[in-house]
Amino acid sequence: MRSANIVLLVSVFLASAVEMVEALTVVVAVGVTRGWRSALEGAAVALTTLAALVVAIGPALVHYVPLNGLRIAVGALLLVFGLQWLRKALLRASGLKDKHDEDAIFTEQVAELEASARPAKGRDSTAFAVAFKGVFLEGLEVVVIVLTLGAADHRLGLAAVGAGAAVVVVAGVGAVVSRHLAGVPENAMKMAVGIMLVSFGTFWAGEGVGVHWPGGEVALPVLVGVYAVVAWATVSVVGRGERAGVEVA
């Protein structure tokens, strides 16, 4: 498998896994609090809707949009998207922002669900709606990543495989560990995803405007390495300054 394919597959898998962990937190909270039937039905309908979006929009992007124009647009989108992920991950790794706490989110979700009324029988519409919304909203970000990464280099199938694998893995882990999601290294995953999205954005935006990267697609792993070093240096410098500020205070 070519290096660009490996980076693409890993990027989509990690990005999808992060979003699915957040969606899983909602589904587990609904299942534990209100019952698993309505929670799983809501999640299943959301996943089906998201898959239909990829099937409906993806082929049109691949076959009808000029490749260079698509790469410029996708590259710019991925740069914005990736920098947002990277910024949050860097702030959390440096201690300037609290880390994402899935246990706290779970507890808050359970409290809200327990406070709402339950139906005497039949489908629990509240549980269905909350599970659907949680999976659909988190999944929309996955759809954007699959469509942009897959369509820009005509590898929509590979991107979809990466996302599907993430859904299966996270669902399997969720079935085993249930509500204990705090141990998932989400911030490290977001850091990796941010670096990869920014690298893809730089590579494809460059190709779209006529840049000839040395070594072609071999330049992509090099970009990942460069951005990873920059991210590590940023965390080291900012984290050192934050600790020094705390000590002085």
N, C-alpha and C positions, 0 to 999 in steps of 0.2 A: 504493500500500500504506500502511495506517495506521501511525503511529509505533510503536504498541504491537506490531504485527506485525513491524516491522523489528527492534525491540529483542529480541523473542522469538527471531526467526530467528538473529540474530547471537549471542545468548546460547547457544543450543543448539549452534550450529556451533562456537563457540570452546571450549565445555566439552567437546564430543565430540572435537574435534581434539586437545586436551590429553591426554585419556585414550587416544586412539588412537595418539598418538605413543609413549606409554609401552608400549602393547600391541605396537606395531610393533617397538620395540626388542627385545622378547622373541622375536617371530616371526623377525626377521632373524638374531638370535643362534642360534636353533635351526636355521634354514635353512642358514646358513653352516657351522655346526659338524656337524650331523647329516644334512642333506639337506632339499631344499625340498618334496618330496612330502608327507611326514608333517607338516611344519610348516604348510603351506598347508591340508592337510586338517583339522588341529586348529583352525586359525583359522576356516575356513569353517563347521565344525560349531558353534563357539562363537557366531559371528555369527547363524547360523540360529536357534539356541536363544534368543538375546537378542531377535531380531525376533519370535519366537513369543510371548515374554513380553509384549511391547508389544501385540501383536494380542489376546492373551487377556485382559489386565488393563485396557488402555486404554478400550475401549468401555464396560465396566462402570462405571468411574469417571465417565465423561462422562454416561451415561444414568441411573444409579441412585442416585448420591450427591447430596444437596441441594447446590446451587451455593454458598450462603453458608458452609455447614459445610465444604465442600471447600476454599474459598478460605482460611478461617481455618487449617485443618490444613496446607494446602500453603504458605501464607504463613509459618507458624511453622517448617515444615521447611526452606524455602528460606533463611530468616534464619539458622538454625543451620548449614546446609550452606554458604551463602555466606560467613558470618563465618569459618568454618574455612579456606576457600580464601583469603579476604582476609587473615587473620592470617598464614598462611604466606608469602603473597606480600609482605606488608609487612615481615616479618622478613627475608626474603631481599633485598628491595630496599634495606633499611636497613643491611645488612651484619651483622645479628645471627644469621643462619642461613645455612649454605652453600647455594648454588644447586643445583638439581637437575642432575646430571651424567649425561646419557644415555650418554656414552662409557664412563664408569666402570661404569655398570650393565651395558652391553653386554659389557665385558671380564670382569666378574664372572660373568655368565650363561654366557659361552663357556667359562670355566674349569670351571664346575660341569658343563656338558654334556660336555666333553672327558674329564672324570674318570669318567663313568659308562660302563658297558658298552654295546656296540652289538650289535644282532642280526645274525646272519650273512646273513639275507635276509628279505624281506617288510617289512611296515610296522614302522617304529621306534616302538614304543609310548611310549617315554620322550619322544621328540621330539613326538609327537602330544599327549601329556598336558601337557607344558610349554607348548606353543603354545596349546592349548585353555584352560588355566588362566589364562595371561597375558591373552588376549583376553577371556575370560568375566569375570574379576574386574574388569578395567578397564572393560569394557562395562556391567557392572551399574550403575556410577555414571552412565553415559550413560542407561541405561533409567530410572533414578530421575528424572533431569533431564527426560527426554522426557515421562514420565508426569505429573510434577508441573506442569511449565510448560504442557504441552499440555492436560491435563485441567482445570486451574483456570480456564481461559478458553475452554474448548471449541475449542481449536486444536491438537488432537492430530496431525492430518495435517501441519500446518505445522511442528510440533516434530519430527516424524519425518523430514520433508524436510531440515531443518537437520542432523540427526544423520547421515542417509544421505549428504548432501553432504560432511560432514566425513570420513566413512569413505572415500569415493571419493577425495577430495583427498589425504588422508594416505597412502592406499595407492599412489596415483599418484606422489607425491613419494618415498615409500619405495622404489618400484621404480627410480627414477632415481638417488637419492643413496645407496641401500643403507644402510650402517651409519653414515654421517656425519650423525648426528641432533643433535649438540651445538649446531649453529648455530640450531636452532629457538628462537625467543624465548619459551620456555615460561613463564617467570615473568611476563612482561608479559601473556601470554594468561591466566594464572591470576588476575592482578590484575584484568583486565577482566571475567572471568567472575565473580569474587567480587563486584565492584561491581554487576554486572547482577543476580545472584541475590539480593543483599541488597535491591536496588531493587524487584525483583518481589515479594519476600517482604513488604516494607513496604507496597507498593501493595495486594496481594491480602489481606493480613491486615487492613489498614485497611478495605477494602471489605467484608470478611466481618463486621466488627463495626459496620458502618454509617457509616463515614467517607465523606463526599462530597468527593472530590478536586477542587480547582479545575481546570476544563477537562477533567475526566474523564480519558481515557487520555493526554491531553497532559501530565499530571502525571508520567507514567512517565519520559520522557526528562529531565525536570527533576530527578527523584530520582537518576537516573544521574549527572547533572552534579554534584549536591550531594555525593553519596558519592565521586565522583572527586576533587573538590576536597579533601574531608576526607582521603582516602587520600594525595593528593600532599602535603598539609600534614604528615601524620603521618610520611611517609618523610623529608621535609625536616628536621623537628625531631629525630626519633630518629636519623637518619643523622648530623646535625650533632653531636649529643651523643656518638654512638659514635666519630666522628673525633676529637672533643675529648678523649675518654677515652684513645684510642690515643696522641695527641700528648703528653698529660700523663704516661702510662706510659713 
